[in-house]
Amino acid sequence: MDIPINDLPFGSRLTKDYLRFDEQVAGFFNGYYRRLITYQAAASVADGTSRVDRRSLLECLYRQNESFGMAQATRRHFEQLADSKCLAVVTGQQVGLLTGPLYTIYKALTTCRLAEFLSRDLQRPVVPVFYLATEDHDFDEVRWLGWRNQKYEFEKLIYAPERVPQRTPMSGVVLDAAIADLLRQLNDKSEASPFKAQYLNLAGDCYQPSVTLSAAFARFFASLLADWGVILLDAADPQLKELAQPVFLQELTELTSISAMLQTNRELVDRGYHTQLAVHPQRPHLFTLTQGRHSLEQTGARLRDMHSGALFTAAELAREPARLSPKAALRPIVQDWLLPTIAYVAGPGEIAYWAQLKRVYAGFHLPMPIVMPRASITLVEAKIRRHLEKFSVSVAEVLTQTTVCRQRVEQLLLPHQLTEPLNEVQLLMKQKWPELLRAVSRLDPTLLSPVQKTADQIVSALEQLRTKLFRSMQQKESATSEAWRVILASLMPANELQERQVNILP
C-alpha cells in the first residue's frame, strides 16, 4: 500500500513540495529524481569533475572497511570503485545504538537499490556508500533504542555510561560496562522471535566495553548489510581529512558556504519556505576538535575558537585538518570532493537543508548530486492486520486520520447499543404487566400469586441479565481498547511514524 506523504501529518511543506517536484522548489535542486535523463546528465557532468585522487581515497576506505569486517560483496564494489567510470550513490547517518531507528536501515537499502538501478540503466558501475557521521557530538540523540516489549508497549532503553560525554564526537565515545547491562535488559524484556538470538549475539560481539560507539556501529552495520556490499566511510579518519584539506582551507579563507547560503535562504523565505540550517555571517561551517567539538568565529583576519578563545589564522588551522570537522552544511561538500557522487539518498529533514546547498556546491566547483528521497516504510504484523480488519480501519487511515479512526473505534464501545433494547423490555414489563394481572384476576384470582411471582422472576432475570451484560461490556471495552492501543503502539509509537522510533530488533 502506498500512502502519499502529503496525507501524513509529518514533514515540512518544502519536503512535500520536493517530492512532487513542484516548480516552486525545483530550482533549488539539481533535477527531478524520478527521471533517468536527470541521472544521465549528472553522470556526464561527473565525468568532467575534478576531485580527490581516487587511489588515495581507495586506500583509506579499504583500510577502514577491513577493520569493520569486509564482506565479499563489498570487496567487489571496491574493485568497481577503482574504475574511473564508477559513480557512487551516497547516504549517511549518525552512529547510534544497534543502528538506531529503522529509517537508518531504510536509507541504506534505498541507496543500494538505487545504485543497482543506475548501474543497469547507465551501463556503468555505480556503488553504494554510507557516510558514517562519526563526529556528530549530540550524545542524547543517539544514546537511546526504541523497541516494543512483550506487552506491545513502546519502550526506550537509554545507554547510561558512568561518565556522560559532553560535546564529544561519537568517534571518541568509548563504551563502558553499561552497554552490557543494556543488552541484557533488551534480551530479558523483548519477546521471542526466530532471529532474536542471532541479532543480540551479533550486537554483543560489536557493542562491547572499551570499543568506541562509532566502531561498534560500523561493525554491526557492516554485518547486517553484508549481502548488499555497502562501502562505509568513517568521517573521523585523519587520513581522510588530509584528503579533504583543500575544502577546509577554502571554507576558512573565503567563507564560501556562508555567502552562498545567505542568498539562498532569502529566496527560500521569499517563497514561504523555512530554512533548516541556520547561518551566521562570521562562522564558517567547520568545528574545531579541542576538548570537544566547537564552532569558529571570524575575528578580523583570524578565527577564534568559541570554546577556548584561542585565535588562529586559516592557514594554521588548515595545516592540521585532523583538528577540524565539517558542520552539516559542509559535510556534503567534503563527501562529494572525496566521492564520485551522482545521487544522495536523503530523509525528510535532509531534503529541507539540501535546498540550501546548490550555490555552495557551485562555490566549490562541484556538481550538486541528485537528491533521492529515502524509502519510508511502516511494517504491519499479522496480529495488527487482524485488529485493523476488526475495526474496518486501514493502515493509511491510522497514519493520516488517527483522531477519526479513534472516534470510529469508540463507536464500537458505546453501551446504548445493548442497554437501549433492555430498557425497552423493562419498560414494556412495567406498562403491560398490570393489565395482565387485572385480566388474570377476572379469570381466576387464585392465579394472582404465581403470576406475580413469575413477574418478580422476570424482573430479577432482567436485572441479572443487565449485570451480566454490563460485565461483558466492560470486558469487551477493555479488549477493544487494548486492541486499539496495540495498533497505535505498533504503527505510531510515541505518536510518531514507526520508522522514526523503533529499532530493527526482530
ChimeraX attribute file (.defattr): number of C-alpha atoms within 10 A of each C-alpha:
attribute: neighborCount
match mode: 1-to-1
recipient: residues
	/A:1	8
	/A:2	7
	/A:3	14
	/A:4	12
	/A:5	16
	/A:6	16
	/A:7	13
	/A:8	16
	/A:9	13
	/A:10	14
	/A:11	14
	/A:12	17
	/A:13	14
	/A:14	25
	/A:15	23
	/A:16	21
	/A:17	16
	/A:18	24
	/A:19	21
	/A:20	14
	/A:21	18
	/A:22	13
	/A:23	10
	/A:24	14
	/A:25	19
	/A:26	16
	/A:27	12
	/A:28	18
	/A:29	21
	/A:30	18
	/A:31	19
	/A:32	19
	/A:33	19
	/A:34	12
	/A:35	9
	/A:36	13
	/A:37	13
	/A:38	14
	/A:39	22
	/A:40	15
	/A:41	12
	/A:42	20
	/A:43	22
	/A:44	11
	/A:45	13
	/A:46	21
	/A:47	13
	/A:48	9
	/A:49	12
	/A:50	11
	/A:51	16
	/A:52	15
	/A:53	12
	/A:54	15
	/A:55	12
	/A:56	13
	/A:57	17
	/A:58	17
	/A:59	12
	/A:60	17
	/A:61	20
	/A:62	18
	/A:63	11
	/A:64	19
	/A:65	22
	/A:66	13
	/A:67	12
	/A:68	20
	/A:69	16
	/A:70	21
	/A:71	19
	/A:72	13
	/A:73	15
	/A:74	26
	/A:75	17
	/A:76	12
	/A:77	20
	/A:78	20
	/A:79	12
	/A:80	17
	/A:81	24
	/A:82	13
	/A:83	12
	/A:84	12
	/A:85	14
	/A:86	23
	/A:87	25
	/A:88	25
	/A:89	28
	/A:90	35
	/A:91	28
	/A:92	22
	/A:93	20
	/A:94	21
	/A:95	28
	/A:96	24
	/A:97	24
	/A:98	27
	/A:99	24
	/A:100	25
	/A:101	23
	/A:102	20
	/A:103	24
	/A:104	23
	/A:105	20
	/A:106	18
	/A:107	23
	/A:108	25
	/A:109	20
	/A:110	22
	/A:111	30
	/A:112	24
	/A:113	15
	/A:114	23
	/A:115	23
	/A:116	16
	/A:117	12
	/A:118	23
	/A:119	17
	/A:120	12
	/A:121	12
	/A:122	14
	/A:123	9
	/A:124	15
	/A:125	20
	/A:126	26
	/A:127	29
	/A:128	29
	/A:129	25
	/A:130	23
	/A:131	19
	/A:132	22
	/A:133	22
	/A:134	25
	/A:135	26
	/A:136	24
	/A:137	22
	/A:138	15
	/A:139	19
	/A:140	13
	/A:141	12
	/A:142	21
	/A:143	19
	/A:144	21
	/A:145	23
	/A:146	23
	/A:147	24
	/A:148	20
	/A:149	15
	/A:150	11
	/A:151	10
	/A:152	17
	/A:153	14
	/A:154	19
	/A:155	18
	/A:156	15
	/A:157	15
	/A:158	16
	/A:159	22
	/A:160	16
	/A:161	15
	/A:162	10
	/A:163	7
	/A:164	12
	/A:165	17
	/A:166	14
	/A:167	16
	/A:168	20
	/A:169	22
	/A:170	24
	/A:171	23
	/A:172	18
	/A:173	21
	/A:174	17
	/A:175	21
	/A:176	20
	/A:177	13
	/A:178	16
	/A:179	19
	/A:180	17
	/A:181	13
	/A:182	16
	/A:183	19
	/A:184	13
	/A:185	12
	/A:186	17
	/A:187	15
	/A:188	12
	/A:189	14
	/A:190	17
	/A:191	14
	/A:192	12
	/A:193	10
	/A:194	8
	/A:195	10
	/A:196	15
	/A:197	13
	/A:198	12
	/A:199	16
	/A:200	19
	/A:201	13
	/A:202	16
	/A:203	22
	/A:204	18
	/A:205	11
	/A:206	22
	/A:207	26
	/A:208	19
	/A:209	16
	/A:210	11
	/A:211	17
	/A:212	19
	/A:213	27
	/A:214	27
	/A:215	24
	/A:216	27
	/A:217	25
	/A:218	28
	/A:219	22
	/A:220	24
	/A:221	24
	/A:222	22
	/A:223	18
	/A:224	14
	/A:225	18
	/A:226	17
	/A:227	12
	/A:228	19
	/A:229	22
	/A:230	27
	/A:231	27
	/A:232	25
	/A:233	23
	/A:234	21
	/A:235	21
	/A:236	22
	/A:237	16
	/A:238	16
	/A:239	16
	/A:240	21
	/A:241	22
	/A:242	15
	/A:243	20
	/A:244	23
	/A:245	19
	/A:246	17
	/A:247	18
	/A:248	28
	/A:249	18
	/A:250	17
	/A:251	23
	/A:252	25
	/A:253	17
	/A:254	13
	/A:255	19
	/A:256	21
	/A:257	27
	/A:258	22
	/A:259	17
	/A:260	18
	/A:261	24
	/A:262	17
	/A:263	12
	/A:264	20
	/A:265	22
	/A:266	15
	/A:267	15
	/A:268	19
	/A:269	11
	/A:270	10
	/A:271	12
	/A:272	12
	/A:273	18
	/A:274	16
	/A:275	19
	/A:276	17
	/A:277	15
	/A:278	12
	/A:279	17
	/A:280	13
	/A:281	14
	/A:282	14
	/A:283	21
	/A:284	26
	/A:285	24
	/A:286	22
	/A:287	21
	/A:288	21
	/A:289	19
	/A:290	13
	/A:291	11
	/A:292	15
	/A:293	21
	/A:294	19
	/A:295	19
	/A:296	23
	/A:297	21
	/A:298	21
	/A:299	13
	/A:300	8
	/A:301	10
	/A:302	18
	/A:303	24
	/A:304	19
	/A:305	20
	/A:306	16
	/A:307	14
	/A:308	10
	/A:309	11
	/A:310	11
	/A:311	18
	/A:312	17
	/A:313	15
	/A:314	19
	/A:315	14
	/A:316	13
	/A:317	19
	/A:318	23
	/A:319	13
	/A:320	13
	/A:321	22
	/A:322	19
	/A:323	16
	/A:324	23
	/A:325	25
	/A:326	23
	/A:327	15
	/A:328	16
	/A:329	22
	/A:330	21
	/A:331	17
	/A:332	24
	/A:333	24
	/A:334	22
	/A:335	18
	/A:336	23
	/A:337	24
	/A:338	20
	/A:339	22
	/A:340	28
	/A:341	26
	/A:342	27
	/A:343	27
	/A:344	28
	/A:345	26
	/A:346	24
	/A:347	23
	/A:348	18
	/A:349	13
	/A:350	17
	/A:351	24
	/A:352	23
	/A:353	19
	/A:354	21
	/A:355	25
	/A:356	25
	/A:357	23
	/A:358	20
	/A:359	24
	/A:360	23
	/A:361	20
	/A:362	14
	/A:363	18
	/A:364	17
	/A:365	14
	/A:366	19
	/A:367	24
	/A:368	25
	/A:369	27
	/A:370	22
	/A:371	25
	/A:372	22
	/A:373	20
	/A:374	22
	/A:375	16
	/A:376	19
	/A:377	15
	/A:378	17
	/A:379	11
	/A:380	12
	/A:381	11
	/A:382	9
	/A:383	11
	/A:384	20
	/A:385	14
	/A:386	13
	/A:387	17
	/A:388	17
	/A:389	10
	/A:390	12
	/A:391	16
	/A:392	11
	/A:393	16
	/A:394	15
	/A:395	19
	/A:396	16
	/A:397	15
	/A:398	19
	/A:399	23
	/A:400	19
	/A:401	14
	/A:402	17
	/A:403	12
	/A:404	12
	/A:405	18
	/A:406	16
	/A:407	10
	/A:408	14
	/A:409	19
	/A:410	14
	/A:411	10
	/A:412	14
	/A:413	16
	/A:414	12
	/A:415	14
	/A:416	10
	/A:417	11
	/A:418	13
	/A:419	14
	/A:420	10
	/A:421	11
	/A:422	17
	/A:423	14
	/A:424	11
	/A:425	14
	/A:426	14
	/A:427	12
	/A:428	11
	/A:429	15
	/A:430	13
	/A:431	11
	/A:432	10
	/A:433	15
	/A:434	12
	/A:435	11
	/A:436	14
	/A:437	18
	/A:438	12
	/A:439	13
	/A:440	15
	/A:441	14
	/A:442	9
	/A:443	11
	/A:444	9
	/A:445	12
	/A:446	10
	/A:447	12
	/A:448	18
	/A:449	11
	/A:450	10
	/A:451	16
	/A:452	15
	/A:453	11
	/A:454	12
	/A:455	16
	/A:456	12
	/A:457	12
	/A:458	14
	/A:459	16
	/A:460	12
	/A:461	12
	/A:462	16
	/A:463	14
	/A:464	12
	/A:465	13
	/A:466	16
	/A:467	12
	/A:468	12
	/A:469	17
	/A:470	15
	/A:471	12
	/A:472	12
	/A:473	16
	/A:474	14
	/A:475	12
	/A:476	15
	/A:477	17
	/A:478	13
	/A:479	12
	/A:480	19
	/A:481	17
	/A:482	13
	/A:483	20
	/A:484	20
	/A:485	14
	/A:486	20
	/A:487	23
	/A:488	23
	/A:489	20
	/A:490	23
	/A:491	22
	/A:492	21
	/A:493	23
	/A:494	16
	/A:495	12
	/A:496	16
	/A:497	20
	/A:498	25
	/A:499	22
	/A:500	18
	/A:501	22
	/A:502	25
	/A:503	23
	/A:504	17
	/A:505	19
	/A:506	16
